[in-house]
Amino acid sequence: MKDILSLFFAYARSGLKSRFQYKVDAVVVIFAVFFREAGGIIAMYLALQKFGSINGWSIDELLFLFSLIFITYGIFIVFFMALRDFSDWIKHGDFDRVLLRPRGVLTQLVLCGADWLAAFGHGTLGLVLLIISANRVGVEWNVQTVLYYLMCVIGGVLIQGAVFLTFSSITFYVLETNSLKEIFYWNMRKFAIYPLSIYNKFIQAILIFVVPFAFVNYFPAQFFLQKPDMAAYPAWFMFITPIVGIVLYLAAYAFWRFSLRFYKSTGN
Amino acid sequence: MLFVTCFLSFIPHVLYYPEIADRMNVVIEMIVMKELNKTFPDNVTAVNNVSLHIAPGEAVALIGANGAGKTTLIKLICGMCKPTSGYLRVFGEDPMKRGKNTPLTGLVSGAVITDSYSFHYGHSSSVLQDDMMLGLNLEMIGNIYRIPKKLVKQRTAEFAEAFGLKELMHYRIAQLSLGQRMKAELAAVLLFSPKLLMLDEPFVGVDATSRLAIGRALNDLVSKGDTTLILTTHSMIEAEQICKRIILLDGGKLAYNGSIDRLKRSRIGLNRLDASFEDTPPDLGDLPVTRYTAENYALSVEYDVSDIPSSDIAGYIIKNSKAKDIMIEKPAVEKIIRELYKEGQNGNDDKC
């Protein structure tokens, strides 16, 4: 474990050093990511001024819902960037290098892909949203809630990690998974921006059982906000995000280990 | 004594369990191939019934025309693709096994393909990470292979000097030229001195001075005896310098497998002597030469050194005529290989 940590820091250091070789470029990237994402939120914020609320959720409560997506995504791209772009790794032969090194295959992928700059952008935005919204919606911070919040963030990161680990495993069979990612991750993420309860049963089922984004932000947010629309779902859904994360990740890992043996090098 | 008992107690197991026999092979053989075949889905047979052994510490040149199956063979050894049929063991284990403790990735080993040709196609099985600076890349390799920091620094300085990489340390790998990149890759490889090193065309795009430096570095590595080297190249000069043994592939088949010296001696190993004269060339008459052609003022002789030493022919010529200039050429491996190819192709034609 200590060994892996030191490798993680070595990668972080050299990755950041390489990115900050062009200092202006690096800073611009951070701000670009921040403002790109923030722009979308501002647009939505303005639109919501007209409605006032969506299905009983006020603007501030929606921002709290958002903040979970951005914070988990910010941490997600520190650890799972290589899995997000895994088909590129295979196409460019970078995965061959990983296979030939005396460290765990997934360990290397998780440690060396980190996109710190984008992570700063997303993470900062998430934190800003959290700070703005948490006070206004009246979240009570004590040891228990802070602890549960952190566990939900970890769970949310693991859920998204599991989704991409599954896509990466599928890449061993079909090589190209970008359209799958588009449908099952990016589109679902767009849905997850709004409260789950506004959708029809079919999309709700997908968001709960197939690509469980509902456990990344909706159910944890319900734990803190206690909105009436939670009545439509089992109450214990609010408490299981960390477990969902761990179980899904382990399942995805098993599938990954199984699929790894089907990998064939591309090129030539 | 303990050793002997241990060894003896193994023998019955070896007889009954082939897996253990495999494991015992580890001690002896680095790579074992038996009737190995690889046919791609489009029915191209890249490797056709190849059987060979490579011992640890051996340096082998893998030679063949474009499309002869060299790269496929390397990929098979690395476990990058699965053989269609046949038996293949690297370090006594199946290279298709994946994970932290496979023979190729085990702490004691570490194999590398450096495929410069493929750089152009955006596919490279390289050691270095594209978007990272060279100096940092070398540091990272030190981290990954658990090499002490002090040693990394010392060796990096050494290779930077030898390969002229000093000024390039702050460049990202993607910014390097093909030749610079190859030198950087080699420096990285030499940093962790792998047990098995596979180099696919390491001399492409490298200038003359660096060729020498790379050749010398590889020679040093091989002479230490810890590294098994498989070198794919079209340049026979380097192959001859570094490797004692040559494996010639032709259309996926093994065309020759043995020492370069033996190849020279057994195949058309004829020396060639060219001489020019002030008047008519001498009559070689009863000298045991293979063939000769005489023109007005020139003579060209081909002969086997085991039949007659070069000095005898030269002496005879000088004694019996007014020779202006004498030039002796040793048999070139390139030529022998060209002949072998030709034979192979003719053979194939016959079958069709």
Interface residues (C-beta under 8 A of the other chain):
Chain A: S6 L7 A10 Y11 S14 G15 K17 S18 Q21 K91 H92 G93 D94 D96 R97 L99 L100 R101 P102 R103 G104 V105 Q108 C112 L260 R261 Y263 K264 S265 T266 G267 N268
Chain B: T71 T72 K75 C78 G79 M80 C81 K82 M96 R98 G99 K100 L104 T105 G106 L107 S109 G110 A111 V112 I113 D115 S118 Y121 G122 H123 S124 S125 S126 V127 Q129 D130 D131 M132 M133 L136 N137 E139 M140 N143 I144 Y145 H170 R172
